[in-house]
């Protein structure tokens, strides 16, 4: 079993290195901005503002989005602090240096996994934009070397699955 895990980690590191932008100034500049699209405080402000500004049913859908994100975060951080996979590197300007030193799964990617699912459900006309922002952010986390590809894929999947679960429950109870 341990040999299989080591092989998977080596593959993850190899694929992740292909996405790095260390020597590409334009790619690094884009990634430096996009990597923060998944910052938790930003999304908390957006969710709360949406709940205040919009009326039902959009208000309830945004509240469901917040709930899905909380659920996904609980799962992500339970895994993260159990496995304690180190990040590829620590960078200034990322709060991982202060409180979240573990890489797998990515919390930013978890939030980005909820974006195209809930975003498209609430605002279907913007679905392509939600996908672009989501994928750009998770690429940027790997491109800058703060996560491995496996970290962001697992985080994104957790966020998407939590979103589908919450949407399903909201529809079952006529809350959406």
Secondary structure as UniProt FT lines:
FT   HELIX           2..18
FT   TURN            22..23
FT   HELIX           25..34
FT   TURN            35..38
FT   HELIX           40..53
FT   TURN            56..57
FT   HELIX           58..83
FT   TURN            92..93
FT   HELIX           95..97
FT   TURN            98..99
FT   HELIX           107..122
FT   HELIX           124..126
FT   HELIX           127..143
FT   TURN            144..145
FT   HELIX           149..172
FT   TURN            173..174
//
